[in-house]
Amino acid sequence: MSELLREICSIALFRDVREKEPLKSLSVFLLKMGPGYSMEEMIDSYGDFVSKLYALRTDCDLSRAIWDALVYDMNPYIKAKIKAVNDPDGAPVISRLLELTAQRELDLLTRIGNYTSYDFKDEMIYDGYLPDFTSSHIDFKNRYMKMIEDLPTKGYGDYSVYDFFRVKDGAVLPVRSPDPINASDMFCYERQRNKVYDNTEAFASGRSFEDVLLYGDAGTGKSSTVKSAARKCFDKGVRLVEVPKAELSSLHEIIDSLSEVPLKFILFIDDVSFDADDDRIGSLKSVIEGAASGARSNIAIYATSNRRHMIKETFSSRENEIHTSDTIAEQLSLSERFGLRILFDKPSKDTYLEIVRGLASLKGVKIPAEQLQKDAELFALRGGGRSARTARQFVDSL
């Protein structure tokens, strides 16, 4: 056990992993197994270590807990590998010594992760109760090198686990329970959705793509289309980052941070509209213009709006201007910057009922077709009109 403690203390490249749980409390326990500590202190530190492990992993797996810490560790080695993916020509040279250190320490972490509670109990010489934990015996070197190989499609840290993110106070945070919508859950509007899907596929594949504005009536599936498009391309390295309107002022900083990540990001601005004097209009315009200069090759802007021109226009704004046409042109210029603009108009009666029938079949609702259509129409009349959202709410209510 004293040799195991020395091995943990010797870790250099993955030092931050050693300073985090579970290795941090494991090191304390191993120290208190040595001379100068009482049996009570040793047992207490063992209990603390296992308690921390249980908090990290409900499967009580030491090897997996160490791997979880390793995935989030931004050490010099992984940083250099990320730079090599982002800029192969300007990537820093990784010395043979650093490569060898990474391999040796990953092998060392593998040995540490292979321990189970029975290995420690044999050394503690104590017949009373001691909690157990297990190990799945992960080969850290092989798995870590595979993670580096898959950086362009799977990323690292939260980006390797989650597909949807949201900006809060300027930080990109994972959405742990995202909208589960998939392409197979949606009916009608195929022409509109296919345009978005094709553009997203091009973006994921590194081909030419456009920023997208989806506009039209509320509840027609604009937001769901964007989310389902991102989900279709998750395995190709696409992640969706929702940017609330209040966070648009930090858009440039968000893009700067994401440009260093070897993945593709859709910045999603949902249900957006601006007053004519809103300062955030300029931020969004400049970001969209950046696509033409290649300033954000791994970032696309997708926005939805109930307004074709996104900027609220009033008669007073025209009356106060001498050159009214210039004012109108300026207000229209934001939406015109989106290379792909797609209209989602209000569904006809037939389209609405087709969506209802599709959703009802998907959800396993067994109601005679005539009754289903009659009830769906009544639901739409009471709920404010026909839309894809109304159809989904009606089927959910059944």
N, C-alpha and C positions, 0 to 999 in steps of 0.2 A: 504493500500500500504506500510506503514511503517512496518507492520508485515511481509509482503512478503519479503521486503529487509532484515529483520533480519533472516528470514529462509534461504535466499540465502547465507548470510554471515556466517551462522552456519555450512555450509557444510564442512566436514573434509576429509572423505575418498575419495570423488570425487572432491577434491579441484581444481585440474587442469581443470575440466569441468567448474567450477565456474569462473576460470580465463580466459577462452576462450570465443569466441563469440558463441551464442548470449547473454549468461548470463553476460558477462563483461559489455557490453553497456547497458543491461537491468538494472544492478545494479546502473550504473551512472544515468540513467533516474529516477529510484525510489528514489535515494538520492535527486535529484533536484526537486522532488515533495514535499519535506519537507520544513520546514520553513527556511527562509534566502535566498531563491532563487526566482528570478523574474519569471513571466509568460513566458517571452521570453526565458529564460534559460531552463525552463522546456520543452517548445515546441521544442527547438533546440535539446535537449538531446533525446526527443522522436523520432524526425525525424532521428537522428543519429542511434538510436537503430533499427528502422524499416529498414533504409537503409542497415545496416549490415546484418539484417535478409534476406532482398531481395537478397543480394550478396551471401548468403549461400544457400538459397533455392528459386528457381523461383516459387515454389508453395506457398510461403509466409507462411509456416507452422512452428510455433514456436516449437511445440512438436517434429517434425521430425528433426529440426535443433539441438535441445538439444540431441536427440538420436544420431545423427551423431557425435557429440563431445564425447558422452559417449562410443561409439564403439571403438574409437581410444585411449581412456584413459587407460594408463598402471599403474593402482593403485595397492597398496599392495594386495588387495583382488583378482583381476584377475591374478596377478603374481603367487599367491599361488595356485590358481586353475589350472593354466597352468602347474606348477611343479607337481601337483598331477596327471595330465594326463600323463606327460612325464615319471614320476618315482613314481608310486603308493606306493612303499615300502619306498622311501626316502622323501616323500612329507612332507612339514612342517605342523604342527598342526595349524588349523585355530580356534581361540577361539570363543566361543559362543558370546562374546561381539562384535567381528569383524563381524560375521554373522548378528547379530542384527543391527549393525550400517549400514551395506550394505543395508539391507531391509528397514530401516527407511529412509535413504537418497534417495533410489530409489523411495519410496512413496512420498517423498518431491519433487523430480524432476518431478514426475507425476503431482502433484498439480500445480507446477510452469508452466509446459508445457501446462496445460489446459486453461491458460488465452488466451483471444483474444483481439483485439484492442478495442472492445466495452467495455470490463471490465475496461480498462484504461481511455477511453474517459469519462465514467461516473464519474470518480474521478477527471478529469482535469478541469471541469467546463469551457469549452471553446467551443464557437459556430462556430469557423472558421474551415477551412479544416485541417484534420489530416489523414494521410495514414492508411490503414487497413492491418491487417494480421489475420491469422486464426490458428486453431489447430486441429490436428487429434486425440487428446486425447489418446495418447499411454500409455499403462500400462507398465511403465519402469521396474517394479520389475519382472513381468511375462516374459517380452521379454528378459531381461538381464539374468535371470536364465535359460531360454531356450537357449540363446547363449552359456552359460557355459556348458550346457548339450551337445551341438552340437560342442564343440571345436575340437574333433578329425576329424570331417568331414567338418566343415565350417570355422574353425579358427576364427580370430578376426581381426579388422582393415581392411587394404587393402586385406588381405588374405581371408576375408569373402565376398569381393566384386568382386575381379578380379581373373581370372584363369591363366593369362600369366604375367610373370615378366621378367625384363632384368637387368643385373648388369651394373652399370655405376659408375666409380670411387670407386669401392668397395662396393657400396650400392645397395640393391635390390629394384628396383622401379617397380611399376605396368605399364603394357602396356595397355593403355586406348583404343586403337583401334587395337586389334590383328588380325592376319590372321584368317578369319572366316571358314577355312577349317574344314569339318566334314568327318567322315567315309563314309557317304552316298554320298559324292561328289567325291569319288575316285573309279576307275575302274581298273580291272586286278591287278596283283601282290598280289592276295589274300593270297597266301601261305606266302609271306614275311610279309605282314601286320599282318596276324593272329598271327605270332610268336611274333611280337612286342606287339600286343594287349593282348595276353595271359600272357606275362611277366609283362605287366603293371597292369593287373587285379590281378596277384599274389602279386605284390608290394603293390597295394592299399589294399589288403585283409590281409596284414601282413604275407604272406607266403614267402617261399624262392624265390628270384628273382636274375636276373643277370644284370650286366652292359651290355649295348648294343652298338655295332658298326654297323651302316648301311653304306655299302660302295658300290661303283659301278659308273656307268655312270651318268653324270650330267643330271638333269631334269627328273629323273625317279621316283620322289615322296618320296625320303628319308626324307626330312625335313617335308613334309606334313604328312607323316605317324607318325612321332613323335608327331607332334602337335595334330593330330586327336586322337591319343592314350591317350594323356593327357586330352583332352577335354572329352573323353568317361568316364573318371574316376574322373571328377571334383566333382561330388556329393559324391564320396567316399573319398574325402579329398586329392586328388592329384592336385598339382600346378606345372606348368612348369616355370623354371627359365633359360632364355637363357644367357649363359656366353660367351661373345665375346672372341676371342683368346687373345686380349690385356689384358683381365682381369684374365687370368689363373694364374698369379702370386699370386693373392689374393684368390685362391680357398680354401685354408685351413680356412681362416678367414670367408669366405662366409658360409662354411659348419658349422663352430662353431656357427654362428648366427642362421642358420636355424635349427640346431639340438635342439634349445630351443623352437621351434614352434611346436605345436601338430598336424602337418599335414605331408603329404608325398610330397617330392619335387623331380622332375626330373630336374637335371642340364643338360641343353642341349647345347652341343658344336657343332655348325653347320659348315660344310664345312672346316674341320680342316686338316691341314698338317703342318709339321715342317721341318726346316732345321736340319741337323744332330747335330749341335752345339747349338740348342735352349735350353736355361736353363729351359723353361717351361715344357719340356718333363718330367723332374724329378718330378715336382709338380703333374702333371697328373698321373704319375705312382704311386706315393705314395698314392694319393687319392683313386685310383682304388684298390690298395692293402688293403686299410682300410676296404673295404667291407667284406673281409674274416675274419677280426678280430672283426666284429660287431661294428666298430667305427662309422658307419653312417647308422643305421637301418632305418631311415626315409628319406634317400637320395639315389637316383639311378643316374648313369651317362649314358646319351645317347649321342652318337656322330655320326656325319655323315662325310663321306670323299669320295672324288673321288678316293682316293688311298687305296689300300688294306692294306698297311703297314704304312700309315700316315706320315712316315718320308721320306723326299726326299733323294734318294740315287744317288750318282754320281760315275763315274769311278775313279775320282781323290781320293775320300774318300777311295776306296779300295787300290789304288796304294800306298798311304801314310802309310798304315798299314802293319805290318809284319804278324799279324794273321788276315787275311781277314775274315775267318769264324766267329771269335769272333765279328768283327765289324757288319757283316750282322745279326748275332743273336741278338745283342744289338738293332739294328734298327727294327727288327721284334718283339721284346719283348713287345713293347707298345700295338700294336693291339692284341697280344696274351693274354693280361691281361683282355680283355673284354670277359666275359663268353659266350655271345651270339653275333655271328658275322653273318650278313645277307647280301647276295649279291643282289643288284638291277642292273641287267644287261640291256643293251640296248634292247628296245622292237623290236620284229619282225614286219614286215609289217602288219600281221593279228592282232597282239596285239595292235599296234598303232591305226589301224582303229577301233578296238573294243572300245578303250578308246574314240576316237572321237565320235562314235555313242552313247555311254553312256552319255557323256557330252552334246551332242547336244539334246538328249532326255530330260536330266535334265533341260537344259536351255530353252526348248520349241522351239528350232530351227526347222523350217519346210522346209526342202529342200529334194528333191528326193534322195534316198540312193546312187544311182549311181553318181549323181552330187556331193554329199557330199564327197564321197570317192575320187573322182578325184581331187576336190579342196583341200582336206586335204593332198593328196600326193604332189601336187604342192607347197603347203605352207611349207611342210617339206623340200622339195628340196631347196627352197629359204631361209629357216630359219636355215639351218645347220644340218638337219637330224631329224629322228623320235625320239620322246621322249614323256613322259607324259606331260611335260611342254609345248612342241610344240603343242600337241593336245589341251591343255587348251587355249593357246594363239590363236590358230586357231578358236576355238569355240567362244571365247570372241570377236574376230574380226568380226564374223558373227552377 
